[in-house]
Amino acid sequence: MSSPSTLSDFFDQARLSAQVFHLGRRVHPCDAGHFRAFEEERTAWESPLRGTARVAIVLHAEGTPAQQAVVWCLAFPLDELGQLQPAPRDAFLRRLHERQGERPSGEALLDPLKDNPLAFAPEPLTLALLHAQAFKILGLPPSAKFAEAQAYYTGEPDAHDWASLDYQSVADWCVRMDAAQARRLAGRVDALPGEPLTALCRMLEHLPSEEPELIEALRARAERDPGLRDACLRALLASPIDAAAAQLVRLLDHRTSVEELAIISARGWHHLEHEQRLARYLEAIAQAPALDFTNCVRDLAQLPRLRLPVIMALRNAADGSAVRRRLNELPRR
C-alpha cells in the first residue's frame, strides 16, 4: 500500500469515518470535497483565522459505534494566499503512517496528537458548538438538559430557571431548533435577561438564523439595550438574509463605532460581497484612526470570496477618499 499524501487518503486507507468541521470564524461542518482539495493544494482555505485553517476532525473506525469517536483539533498554517503550507501536515502524516498497520481506533487515535504542534485546545464555547453539531450528524442524542433549554427559550410554562442550564444544553437546542421554535424564541427575546440572551447570541453567531422574526427581535433589542447591543448585532449580522444586510447598511449610514466595524468584519463579512457595501465599509475603517487599516484589509482579503473584490475596491478608490489617503500613506516598495 502506498503512503498517504493527505489526511483524507490516510482516513480512506485506515478505514476511518471522518467528519470535518470548521473551527475558525464559525463552528460548522466542512465539505469533505473542500477539505480534500485544500489538502491537495488545489484551493485556498475558505474560512481562515489568523493565518491558519482551524479544523476539528471527528473520527471513528468503520463498524464501531459512533460513541467511540475521538476528536482531533488541528490548526494548519497557511501561506499569504490562504493555501496550505504542507510541511507541518506532512510531518503529522509520517507519524500517522508509522501506526497505520495497527488500524487505530479509540484511544489509539489520540496518540498522534501528543506533542503535536498542529494540535490545539478550543475554548469551551467552541467545544459545546462542535459537540452539538457532531452529535446531531452522528445521530447521537443531545445532552441531558436539552429539553430544559428548549423549555426555557421557548417560554414553556414549566420551564426551569436559567441557572440550571449550561452552554452545552443551549448549543444542543440551537443546533436542533426548527422554524416554529425560532418564531417562538423571537417573541421571548425582548424579555430575556442579559446572561441567557448573551449565551443565545453567542450560539447564533455560529448557527445563523434565517427566521426574519428572530432577526427583527434581535435588532429591536440591540436598539433599546446598549449593554447587549454588541451581542445582538453579532448574532443578527451572522444571518444571511436581506434583513441582516439592511442592518449593516443602517450601521454604515451613521458614524460606525470601532466595535461595530469589528463586528461587521467578524460576523457580517459575507454581506460585503456587494460592491457598494464593501466600498462603504472600507471607507469607514479608513476613517477610524483607532484601527490599523492595513491589518483590517488584510484580514478581509484572506477570505477567498472577498480577495478580488477587496483588491478591486482599493484600486478604484476615489481621489480624496479616506481609503485613497490611507493607501497613499503606505510606504512605497
Disulfide bonds with the S-S distance in Angstrom:
none
